[in-house]
């Protein structure tokens, strides 16, 4: 059977050191194109990206969701069959991408890489991140009857399934919006175990109190908005 065409979207904000490590670990035999979205970096991430085998896209409007949306928009003319989203901080293990793609090939529309089902390096998932994930997944289970274990950023989704979701969130609610909308649209969802390690540098979200609070509030607001707005 012909392999599915795959494009990887990597949002990057000040990831000059880690980005080359991520690209080097990608199993390029399974990937047709890599889009790096520079989200307003000030450390020369864009210069580093230009020296890598990727397509550089610039999205000056800050926000994780904004970067992901810009990366997908760059693929509209010649879309792949599968979209993969992967962080640029080297906390995910890109070499585990085949596990996500195999789940897609087996029939899933959306596959979330679950750090809870896999192994996490000591200190990789901070307590506030663990608590926020657990609470969000609990609320999704109550409202939608589906048991997710994680809102992990490492994920794969079929292009046509993604288009049906009409993604809108421009910041911290991106991942949970995708998972909620997938359930609401009746998509076939799956999780696969993935490894997780301490990121290079400091997290823009869980690494600061303000980032943690803003992300937590937006995730809970997104769950409530979609859940009670049905």
N, C-alpha and C positions, 0 to 999 in steps of 0.2 A: 504494500500500500504506500502511495506517495506520501512523504512526510508533510505535515502541515507547515505552511509558511508562518514564520514567527518574527515579530518585532518587539524589542525590549525598550521600554521607556524608563529612563533614569532621571528623576528630578534631582538637581544638585544645587546646594547653597553652601558655598565656601568648603568645597570638598577637593581642594587641589591635591592633597596628599593621598587621600583614599581612592579617588576616582580611577587612577591607573591600576590599582589593585583589583577593583571590581571588574574592570574590562578584561584584565589578564585572566581572571578566574572564570569568565563566561565560557561555556562550551560552544564555541563558535560554529561547530558543525551542526548545531541544532537551531542556530539563530541566523536570520536573513538580514536583519538590520538592527542597529542600535541607535537610539535617539537619546542624546544627553540634553536635558533642558537646564540651562543656566538660569537660575531664579534670582538674578541680581547679585551675584557673588562679588566680593571685594578683594578676594585673595588670589586672583589670577586663575580661577577654575576654568574660565573660558579659554585661556591660552593653553592650558594643559590639555583640554578636550580637543583642541585643534590638532594636536600631535598624536591623537589616538584614532583608531579605525572606527569612528562614530560620526553621526551627523549631529552637528551642534545647532540647537534651537535656543533662542533667547526669549525669556519671559520676564520682563522687569517687574511685573505686578507680583509682589510677594505672596506666597501661600502655596502649600503643598498641592492643593487641588488645582490651583492656577497652573502650576508647572505640569501636572499630569494632563490637564486639558490641552495645554499648548503642545505637548508631545504627541497626543493623539491627533490633533488638528494637522500636524505636519505629515501625517500618514494618510490623509483623506484621499489623495489622488490615486495612490496605489496601495490600498489597505492590505494588511496581512490577514491571514485566517485567524491568528491568535495574537493577542496583546499580552505582554508580560510587564508588570510593574515591579521595580526593584530599586531599593534605596542606594544612594551613592556613598554611604558612609562606611561600607565594608562590614556592617554588622550582620547582614545576610550572607549566605554562602552561595554565590552564583552557580557553583558547580553542581548544586542540587536541583537546578532547573529541570533536568529530564524527568524528575519525579512528578513535577507539576504538569508537564506536557503529556506524560503518559496517562495521567488522570483525565486530561482533556480528550486524548485519543480514545479512552475507554468510555466516553460519553458525557462527561461533565461539561457544563457551560462555563462555570466559574470554579476555580480551585484556589483556595486560600492556604498559604503555607503557615501551618500552626507551630508556633514556638513552644506552646504548652505541650503539644504531642511529641515534639522533638526534644533535643537537648540544648540547654542554654549554658554558656560559660558563666562562671561565677561573676556576678556583678554586671552582667550584660543587660538583664531586665531589672530595672530599679523597682523598689517596692511600690512606688506610686503608679508605675506603669502596669505592674501585675494587678494591683487593686482596681485600676480603671478598666482594664480589659475584662476582669472577672465580673465587675458590675455591669458593664455594657452587654456582655454576652448573656448575663442573667436576665436583663431586661428584654433583650431580643427573644429569649426563650419564652418569657412570660407573654409577650405581645404577639409573637409569631409562631410559637410552638416548634421552633427549630433550635437545635443545640449547636451553636458555634463554640469553639474553645478559644478563639483569638481573633483580633482585628489586624493581624500582621500585614505589613506592607508588601511582602513578597507574594505575588499572586498572578494568576493567568486567567484570561477570559477570552472566549470566542469573540471575534470582531462583531458579528451580527448580534450576539447577545449584548455586547457592550452598547451598541447603537440603540437597542430597545430601552436601555436604562435612562437615557437622556440625563447624564450626569451633570450636576450643576455646582456642587460645593467647591469653593475656592481655597479652603484651608484645612482645618483639623478634622472636619467631618467627612472627608473624601472616602476613606476606607469603609466606614460604617454605612454611609449612604449607598455604596455599591452593594454591600451585603444585604441591606434591608430591601433595596429595590429588586435585587435578584430573587428574593423570596416572594415579594409582591407580584412579580411577573411570572412566577412559576418556573424559574430556571432550575436546571439540575446543578446543585451545588455540592462541593466536596471539600474536604480538608486533607492535606498530607503533612506528615511530620517534617519540619525543617530545623536545622541547627541555627543557633544564634550566638554571636560573640560580642564582646565589648567593641563599641564603635570606635573609629578613629576620631579623636576630638571630643567635644562636648555636645550632647544632644540639644537641638534647638527647642525641644518640647519638654521631655522629662528631666532634662539637665538643669532646668531652672524652675523656681516656684511659680513665677508668672506664666511660663509656658505650660506647666502642668495644669494649672487652674484654668487657663483659657482653653486648652485642648479638652480637658475633662468636661467643662461646661458645654462646649460645642458638640461633643460626641453625644452627651445626654440629651441636649436640645434636639439634635438630629433624630435620635431614636424616638423621642416623644412626638416630634412634629410629624414624622411619617407614620408612627404607630397609631396615634390618636386621630390622625387626619384621614384615615381610611374611609 
